[in-house]
Amino acid sequence: MDFQSVVDHMSAMACVVSVERHEDGRRGPFRVVTGNAAYIDSIEHPAPGAEMLTKEFVPNSEYTRYLTRDLNFEDYCYRAAVEKKCLHSYVSPDRMSGIWLNMTFLPLIPDDGNLSYCIYMMEISFEASSENMSNISGDRAAAVLETSIKLRGTKDFRETIKDVICDVREMCAAEHCCILLVDDIRKSCEVLGESFAEGSKLLPMERYLDGSFYAITETWPGTIAGSNCLIIKDEQDMEVIKERNPVWYESLTAAGAKSIVFFPLKSAEHTLAYMWALNFNSEKAVEIKETMEIASFILGSEIGNYLLVDRLKLLSSRDMLTGVMNRNEMNNFVDGIATKKEDTDMSVGVIFADLNGLKEVNDKKGHAAGDRLLQDAADVLRQSFDESDIYRAGGDEFSIIVCGLTEEGIAEKIEEIRRNAEKSGDVSFAMGGSSVPRLNEVRQALRKADERMYEDKRKYYETHERYR
């Protein structure tokens, strides 16, 4: 067959790819036999951001001459050339930031011994096309639409994501599916949701999240190697992970992974999380990839929105200097339990802790030293109470409100705080506490605790000569 004549009659960038088949089932190498003028020009005179590894086209070279090895590209070429399937893919690979590739793979006949051939055509665009992204089968479109509706209609994002991840696992016919949030600022990871097939012996992801696991996540972009995802179907593909990332390979195989679909979830080009499915149905790899590409696009956007709202909520409820809750959050909590009509038969305890000497530190050492003292004071209180129960009510005033805390418990906690403050070396509190038997009587406890705190502060100033 005159391959050059075939591609020369195509207006889009087009080339012929040969795929070598082996008796043991292995695939490759994959070679670009020839290309039309538009395709060769894309290599030798590329658009900005679409540069290849070389600017010289050499006929019948392995495709890795031009781009980093891409298992997705190999899989589509194999299925088109060997299995004689017509395939389409629309992706934005990481190696070409901001560029979208509209790709078509068409089988060619006849085969030549152990060589099979396909045509690879592509169009380059600099903006995502919703029409191309949604060009999938009705069943897969319905599954993605259902995911979008679930996430947009939920009032509890984290609970709904558990349903979504279960849907993704079932769609992939996988043993395990997980979404892992990554925080590049705190250098930490968190499981957002995961699902297991019935009877799976794989361990929960939480078992692997020790202090060192974030370092593994930092290696994942290099393992994906410029593609938009990683799909490992069998032992031959797994060898690529072993070569690129031996530490992760050992972790995967030790965990019982034999195959994996792996996608970064992004918002505004920033990776927020990773989603994967382990031990999936490799016969459905193409359908899974198409569905997951759109699902990951939606999930990345929704996770970005969720984290933004969560961040705004944090800013509205936290004191940014000390990290404890702010006065607005305290007022909301007090209003909530003070107006309860039912289920109020529980005691609630209040402690007011006023930081002694803050003004003197600010005046003599500066406000930076005063800020450090406030942070130290909050740390002392954290030793005795959960952070969510501590409020910075004012400049040097802290309050603690705990449901179920009795007068006896308050006295014990005040003494504990005094001991911890003395150990800190620089923190001193004037404190007062009170407890009431019913939640909706909390305002009475607030008033009584405030009175006792001011009495304690008066005694403090009387016994310290520098304040006389």
Secondary structure, DSSP 8 states (H G I E B T S, - for coil): --HHHHHHT-SSEEEEEEEEE-TTS-EEEEEEEEE-HHHHHHHHS--TT---S-S---TTEEGGGTS---HHHHHHHHHHHTS---EEEEE--GGGTT-EEEEEEEEEEEEETTEEEEEEEEEEESS--HHHHT-S-HHHHHHHHHHHHHHHH-S-HHHHHHHHHHHHHHHHT-SEEEEEEEETTTTEEEEEEEEE-TT-----GGGG-STTHHHHHTTHHHHHTTSS-EEE-SHHHHHHHHHH-HHHHHHHHHHT-S-EEEEEEEETTEEEEEEEEES--GGGHHHHHHHHHHHHHHHHHHHHHHHHHHHHHHHHHB-TTT-SEEHHHHHHHHHHHHT--SS--S-EEEEEEEETTHHHHHHHH-HHHHHHHHHHHHHHHHTTS-GGGEEE-SSSEEEEEEET--HHHHHHHHHHHHHHHHHHSS--EEEEEEEESSGGGHHHHHHHHHHHHHHHHHHHHHH-GGG-
